[in-house]
Amino acid sequence: MFEDNVTVHSKVVELYQKVFKISHTFFKEEKIVVEGYEVRAWTSFKEKPKAYPIPNEVREKMMPENVERVKS
C-alpha cells in the first residue's frame, strides 16, 4: 500500500505513578518526517477498567535512569 520505508524510534519520556508518555520519531532515511507521542495508563480490566500504580520492576525497564524520580 505505502512504498516509503521509515524507521520509528520510540521511548518513554515521562513516567508518573499510573501513566506514562511515549515519544515517537519517524525517520525517512536520516531525516525526521514526523514526531508524536501517546499517553498510556497502567490498567486492569478485572472489573471496570481502572488505572493502577506501575510496578517498580516494570518502571525500571521503562525508564531505568529516572526510576527514583517519579512524578506525581
N, C-alpha and C positions, 0 to 999 in steps of 0.2 A: 504494500500500500504506500508507505513512505520510503523514499530511497535515500534519505540523509542518514548517515551514521553519526551518532552522538555518543558522548561519554558523560555519565552523570556521577558527580561527586556529592555524597550526602553525609552529613554529620550532625550530631546532637549539639546544639549551640546554647541552649538554656535548659536548666533542669530544676524543677520545683518539686514540692512534696508529692503531688499526684499527677502532674502534667509535665510534658517536655516539648521542646521545639526542635524540629529537624530542618536544617537548611539544605537546599538542593541547588547545585550549579551545573548547568548543562553546557558542554563544550562541543563545538564542531571544529574538528582538527584541534587547534590550540586556542581558538577564540571563544570567549564566553558568549553564548547566544541567548540564554535565559537563566534567571535566578528566581528562586521562590522558596517558600517554607510551608510547613504544616505544623499544627499544634495537635498533640495527641494526649489522651488521658490513659492512665493505667486503670483498667476497669475489670469488673467481674460481672458476669451475666447469670449468676446462680439464681437470682430473683430478678428484680428490676436492674437494668444497667446502673452501676454506681462506681464512682472513682474511688480508688484506694491508694494509700501511700506506696510508692515504688520501692520494692525490696532492695536492701543495700547491695546484695550480690548482683542484682540487675543494674543498679545505679553505677556500680564500679565499672561495669563493662560498657555502659553508655558514655560516660564521661570520667574516666579514671583521674584526670588531672583536677577535677572540680568536685569530687565526691564529698569532701568535707564542707564545701561552701554551697549548701543547699539554700535556695531562695524560698521564701515563704510568702 
